[in-house]
Amino acid sequence: MKIFVAGLPYDLDDAELEEIFEKFGKVDSAKVAMDKMTGKSRGFGFVEMPIEEEAKDAIENLNDISLGKKPMVVKAAEERQPGAGGGNFNRRPGGFQNRGPRRY
């Protein structure tokens, strides 16, 4: 089962995230999302646990606890929709990037 975890302290790394979830069972992977430009944590991550009951136990016990300034949000990860995510790099507030006058 894949678990989404938000509200992570910005100095938390993959190994520490895995350690938190290992208290509830076997962890296949734990990954903190990193910003590609700055290399810093984005404050959320994903954990994969192979046994659904252990994953649900982790969700129930870890959701809403605070590791830092804010409470964590821990829930089952939703499947990503095709074409979802990204796509904002070419936008300005209020609409698409101005590309100059159209020539016909």
N, C-alpha and C positions, 0 to 999 in steps of 0.2 A: 504494500500500500504506500502511495506517495503522499507525503504530508507537507503542507505549506506552513511556514513559520514566519510571522512578521513581528516587528517590534523588538528586533534583536539589537543589543548594544553594538555600536559601530566598530568596536575593537574585538568582537568575538570572531574566532576563526573556525574552519571546518572541524578540526579535531575537538574543539570545545563544544560545538554543537552536537557532534556525535556522542560525546561523553554524557551530555544531558539526557539524550534519548536512550542510551544504553541501559539506563537504570530500569527501563520498562521492557527490554528485550533486545533481540538481535537487530542490528542496524546494517543494512547493505551499503548505504551511502548517506553522507551528510554534506551539503554544499551551501555555503553562504554566497549569495549573489554579489558580484563585484562590479563596480562601474568600470567600463572599458577605458574611459579617458583618464580617470584619476587613480585607478587601482584600489580605491577604497570601498569598503562594504556599503551596500545599498540598504542594509537594515532588515533584510529578509533572506530566506533560504528555503531549501527543500531537503527533506529527510525521507529515505526509503526504508521501510521495515517489511520483511517478507511475511510475517505472521500478523494477519489482520486484527486479531484480538489484542495483541501487544500494542499495535499501532493505535487502536481505539482507546486503550488504557492510557497511553502517552498523551493523546489528544485531550482526553478528559481531565487528566491530572496537571497538564502543563498550560492549558489555555487560561489566560487571564492572570498568570503569575508574572511578577516583575523581576527581570534580571538586571535592569538598569532603571532609567527614568520612567519608562512607560511599560504597561502590561503587554505581554506577548499575545498574539493571535495565533492559535494553533488549530488547524482544521485539515480535513482531507483535501488534497489538491484537486482542482478541477481540470479536466482535460482541456488542453489548448485547442482553440478553434483554428482551422486552416486560415492562414492569412491574418491572424490576430497578432497584435503586438507590434512594436516598432512603428515605423511609418511617420513619425513626427518630425524627423530631422529636416524635412523640406517645407516646414510650415512656419508661418508667422502668426502672431496673435491676430485674430480677425479674418483669417483665410489663408489661401495658398500663397506661396511665394510669388511676388510680382516678377514676371519674366520679360517685361518690356512690352511695347506695342505689338499687336498682331499684324503680320504682313500676309496679305492674301494674294 
